[in-house]
Amino acid sequence: MSYVLFIIAIALVFDFINGMHDSANSIATVVSTRVLSPFLAVFWAAFFNFAAAFAFGTAVAKTMGKGLIDVNVVTSNVILGGLIGAISWNLITWYFGIPSSSSHALIGGYAGAAVARVGIRAIIPGAAWTKTLVFIILSPLLGMISAYVLMVAVAWMFHRVPYGSVDRWFRRAQLASAAGYSLSHGANDAQKTMGIIAGLLVANRTLFADPGSRLHWMYLSDLSEIPVWIILAAHAAIALGTFTGGWRIVRTMGSRITKLKPFSGFCAETGAALTLMGTSLAGIPVSTTHTITGAVIGVGAAQRFAAVRWGVAGRIVYAWILTIPMAAVIGALAYGVLTAVAR
């Protein structure tokens, strides 16, 4: 039982690191346009990360918990191995300032550890994996297209308005777009950790089945409903992580891909938020990093193709491609080590 509680703590640490790693996605545009100071920006983002607990349901959590990996093959070591794989890859990319996907790191680590235990039959073939893999490509494209269209529309609507007035208006509007993006970021990313914790509790349900136990409130027989305490814990962890900031990645997202102004920051955040809200309601675990990066590229391309620093964008794409397989390899190795130590 103590081992399970330890793994839940590690899952929440992952959620915290996820928030720290992805905080740049939530605040880079609003900081680089100087609408908010870094401290106020992380506070703003963290608040709406937590508020998402009350807005978007748990469809993504259920996909993570039972749609990708056969819950019957899941053990505590599989969960912990997957978390180690995800956390390791997150820290590697954070150290080098590369905005890779925490979501896909978790999916890769979890899958790698499960396959290391029973082989490929651990993977559940079907729509959940198809949607997850397809949206590796679609989420940045949708973010890019949405932001591009918004950028063109905004430019057309305000082309007769003095630039100073446009700048002042969109500085205020960007507070709303940053809030919307942070809300959608919390909705999609925190749910992945919820699914992992819920899957762990289902796999170890016999430990908490005794009604006389002090921890019987943690008993979970299936994944039809995600308990409220898991929802609140996951959102609190990701919000605290966001509050710590990820300043290395802020620089990449906020200025090195393309230069942002308040109206272009507004378009990037709004385009990404619309994409993430749709996928969260549909139960698709997508990468918030991919989505906001695509949106930032979209607003840069709308200004002119050369405004995008394609060399930096290409380096980010390589990290995306490597994330699932590298996290899977680390997850599989971690599972092997944990199993060997337990013998």
C-alpha positions in Angstrom: 0.0 0.0 0.0 2.8 2.4 0.8 4.3 1.7 -2.6 1.1 2.7 -4.3 0.9 5.9 -2.3 4.5 6.6 -3.2 3.7 6.2 -6.9 0.7 8.5 -6.6 3.1 11.1 -5.2 5.5 10.6 -8.1 2.6 11.0 -10.5 1.8 14.4 -8.9 5.5 15.3 -9.1 5.2 14.6 -12.9 2.2 16.8 -13.0 4.1 19.5 -11.2 7.0 19.2 -13.7 4.5 19.1 -16.6 3.2 22.5 -15.3 6.8 23.8 -14.9 7.8 22.5 -18.3 4.7 23.8 -20.1 4.3 27.0 -18.2 6.2 28.7 -21.0 3.4 27.7 -23.4 0.9 29.5 -21.2 2.9 32.7 -20.5 5.5 33.2 -23.2 3.3 35.2 -25.5 1.9 37.5 -22.8 5.4 38.0 -21.3 7.2 38.6 -24.6 4.5 41.2 -25.6 5.0 42.8 -22.1 1.3 42.7 -21.3 2.1 41.2 -17.9 5.3 40.9 -15.9 6.6 37.3 -15.6 5.4 37.0 -12.0 1.8 38.2 -12.8 1.8 36.0 -15.9 2.6 32.8 -14.1 0.0 33.6 -11.4 -2.6 34.3 -14.1 -1.8 31.0 -15.9 -1.7 28.9 -12.7 -5.0 30.2 -11.5 -6.7 29.2 -14.8 -4.9 25.9 -14.9 -6.6 25.0 -11.6 -10.0 26.5 -12.6 -10.1 24.0 -15.5 -10.9 21.3 -12.9 -14.5 22.6 -12.9 -15.0 23.1 -16.6 -14.1 20.3 -19.0 -15.0 16.9 -17.5 -12.7 13.8 -17.6 -12.9 12.4 -21.1 -9.1 12.7 -21.6 -8.4 11.0 -18.3 -10.6 8.0 -19.3 -8.7 7.7 -22.6 -5.4 7.7 -20.7 -6.6 5.2 -18.1 -8.2 2.6 -20.2 -8.1 3.5 -23.9 -4.4 3.1 -24.7 -3.0 0.3 -22.5 -4.8 -2.8 -21.3 -5.6 -2.1 -17.7 -5.3 -5.9 -16.9 -1.6 -5.8 -17.6 -0.9 -2.7 -15.5 1.0 -3.1 -12.3 2.6 -0.6 -9.9 6.0 -1.1 -11.6 4.5 -0.4 -15.0 3.0 2.9 -13.8 6.2 4.0 -12.0 8.4 2.9 -15.0 6.2 5.0 -17.3 6.4 8.0 -15.0 10.2 7.7 -14.8 10.4 7.6 -18.6 8.2 10.7 -18.9 9.9 12.7 -16.1 13.4 11.9 -17.4 12.6 13.0 -21.0 10.8 16.2 -19.7 13.9 17.2 -17.6 16.3 16.5 -20.5 14.3 18.7 -22.9 13.7 21.3 -20.2 17.5 21.5 -19.6 18.1 22.2 -23.3 15.2 24.6 -23.6 13.3 22.5 -26.1 9.5 22.7 -25.9 8.8 19.0 -26.3 5.5 17.4 -25.3 5.0 16.3 -21.7 1.8 14.5 -22.8 3.5 12.4 -25.4 6.4 11.7 -23.0 3.8 10.2 -20.5 2.1 8.2 -23.3 5.5 6.9 -24.5 6.8 6.1 -21.1 3.6 4.3 -20.0 3.5 2.3 -23.3 7.2 1.4 -23.1 6.9 0.1 -19.5 3.7 -1.9 -20.3 5.3 -3.5 -23.5 8.4 -4.4 -21.4 6.2 -6.4 -19.1 4.0 -8.4 -21.5 5.0 -7.5 -25.0 3.0 -5.7 -27.7 -0.3 -7.2 -26.5 -0.3 -4.5 -23.8 -1.2 -2.0 -26.5 -5.0 -1.7 -27.2 -5.4 -1.2 -30.9 -8.1 1.1 -32.0 -9.4 4.6 -32.2 -7.7 5.9 -29.0 -4.2 5.3 -30.4 -5.2 6.4 -33.9 -6.5 9.7 -32.6 -3.5 10.3 -30.4 -1.0 9.6 -33.1 -2.9 11.5 -35.8 -3.1 14.5 -33.6 0.6 14.6 -33.2 0.4 16.1 -36.7 -3.1 17.6 -36.6 -2.9 19.6 -33.3 0.0 21.9 -34.4 -1.6 22.2 -37.9 -5.0 23.1 -36.4 -3.3 25.6 -34.0 -1.4 27.1 -36.9 -4.4 27.4 -39.2 -6.6 28.8 -36.5 -4.1 31.4 -35.5 -3.3 32.3 -39.2 -7.0 32.8 -40.0 -7.4 34.9 -36.8 -4.3 37.0 -37.7 -5.6 37.7 -41.2 -9.1 38.5 -39.9 -7.7 40.9 -37.2 -5.4 42.6 -39.7 -8.3 43.2 -42.1 -10.7 44.4 -39.4 -8.3 46.9 -37.9 -6.3 48.0 -40.9 -7.8 51.5 -40.7 -7.3 51.9 -37.0 -4.2 53.7 -35.7 -1.6 51.2 -34.5 -1.4 52.7 -31.0 -5.2 52.1 -30.5 -4.9 48.5 -31.8 -1.9 47.9 -29.5 -3.8 49.2 -26.4 -7.0 47.2 -27.2 -5.1 43.9 -27.7 -3.1 44.4 -24.6 -6.3 44.1 -22.7 -7.7 41.4 -25.0 -4.6 39.3 -24.5 -5.4 38.9 -20.8 -8.6 37.0 -21.9 -6.8 35.0 -24.6 -4.0 34.0 -22.1 -6.7 32.9 -19.6 -8.5 30.9 -22.2 -5.3 29.2 -23.3 -4.3 28.4 -19.6 -7.8 27.0 -19.0 -7.6 24.7 -22.0 -4.0 23.7 -21.1 -5.0 22.7 -17.6 -8.1 20.8 -19.0 -6.1 18.6 -21.3 -2.8 18.1 -19.5 -3.9 17.6 -15.9 -6.3 14.9 -17.1 -3.5 12.7 -18.3 -2.1 12.4 -14.8 -5.7 11.8 -13.5 -5.9 8.8 -15.9 -2.6 7.4 -14.7 -3.5 7.7 -11.0 -6.9 6.2 -11.6 -5.4 3.3 -13.6 -3.0 2.6 -10.7 -5.8 2.5 -8.2 -7.9 0.1 -10.3 -4.9 -2.2 -10.8 -4.4 -2.2 -7.0 -8.1 -2.1 -5.9 -7.8 -5.1 -3.6 -5.5 -3.0 -1.3 -8.2 -0.5 -0.6 -11.3 -2.8 -0.7 -11.7 -3.3 3.1 -14.5 -0.9 4.2 -12.8 -0.7 7.6 -9.6 0.6 6.2 -8.7 4.3 6.7 -7.8 4.4 3.0 -11.0 2.8 1.7 -11.9 6.2 0.2 -9.2 5.5 -2.4 -10.9 2.3 -3.5 -11.7 2.4 -7.3 -13.3 -0.6 -9.0 -13.2 0.8 -12.6 -12.6 3.9 -14.6 -16.2 4.9 -15.3 -15.9 7.9 -12.9 -12.8 9.7 -11.8 -13.0 10.7 -8.1 -13.1 14.3 -7.2 -9.9 14.1 -5.0 -7.9 12.9 -8.0 -9.2 15.8 -10.2 -8.4 18.4 -7.6 -5.0 17.0 -6.8 -3.9 16.8 -10.5 -5.0 20.4 -11.2 -3.4 21.7 -8.0 -0.1 20.0 -9.0 0.0 21.4 -12.5 -1.0 24.8 -11.3 1.8 24.9 -8.8 4.2 23.7 -11.5 3.1 26.5 -13.8 3.6 29.0 -11.0 7.3 28.1 -10.8 7.8 29.0 -14.5 10.0 27.6 -17.2 12.1 30.5 -18.2 14.4 28.6 -20.6 11.5 27.6 -22.8 9.8 31.0 -22.5 12.6 32.5 -24.5 12.2 30.0 -27.3 8.5 30.2 -27.5 8.2 34.0 -27.0 10.9 35.4 -29.2 13.1 32.9 -31.0 10.4 31.3 -33.2 8.9 34.7 -34.3 8.6 38.2 -32.8 5.2 38.7 -31.2 3.1 41.8 -30.6 -0.1 42.0 -28.5 -2.5 41.4 -31.4 -0.4 38.5 -32.7 -0.1 37.1 -29.2 -3.8 37.3 -28.9 -4.3 35.4 -32.2 -1.8 32.7 -31.2 -3.4 32.1 -27.8 -6.9 32.1 -29.0 -6.2 29.7 -31.9 -4.4 27.3 -29.6 -7.1 27.6 -27.0 -9.9 26.7 -29.4 -8.0 23.7 -30.6 -7.3 22.4 -27.1 -10.9 23.0 -25.9 -12.2 20.9 -28.8 -9.8 18.0 -28.2 -10.4 18.0 -24.4 -14.1 17.7 -24.9 -13.5 14.9 -27.5 -11.3 13.0 -25.1 -8.2 13.2 -27.3 -4.9 13.6 -25.3 -3.0 16.1 -27.4 0.2 18.1 -26.9 -0.4 21.6 -25.7 3.2 22.4 -26.6 2.6 21.3 -30.2 -0.6 23.3 -30.4 0.8 26.6 -29.2 4.0 26.2 -31.2 1.9 25.7 -34.3 -0.2 28.8 -33.4 2.9 30.9 -32.9 4.3 29.8 -36.3 0.8 30.5 -37.9 0.9 34.2 -36.7 4.4 34.6 -37.9 3.7 33.1 -41.3 0.6 35.4 -41.6 2.9 38.4 -41.3 5.4 37.1 -43.8 6.9 33.7 -44.4 10.4 34.9 -43.5 9.1 36.1 -40.1 9.3 32.6 -38.8 12.7 31.3 -37.7 12.4 28.0 -39.4 15.7 26.6 -38.1 14.4 26.9 -34.5 11.0 25.5 -35.5 12.8 22.5 -37.2 14.8 21.8 -34.0 11.5 21.6 -32.1 10.0 19.2 -34.6 12.9 16.8 -34.1 12.2 16.8 -30.4 8.5 16.0 -31.1 9.4 13.1 -33.3 11.8 11.7 -30.7 9.5 12.1 -27.6 7.3 9.0 -27.7 10.1 6.5 -28.7 12.7 8.0 -26.3 10.3 8.1 -23.4 9.2 4.6 -24.2 12.8 3.3 -24.2 13.5 5.0 -20.8 10.2 3.7 -19.5 11.0 0.1 -20.5 14.5 0.3 -19.0 13.0 1.8 -15.8 10.5 -1.1 -15.6 13.3 -3.6 -16.0 15.3 -2.0 -13.2 12.3 -1.8 -10.9 11.4 -5.5 -11.5 15.0 -6.6 -11.0 15.2 -4.7 -7.7 12.0 -6.2 -6.5 13.2 -9.8 -7.0 
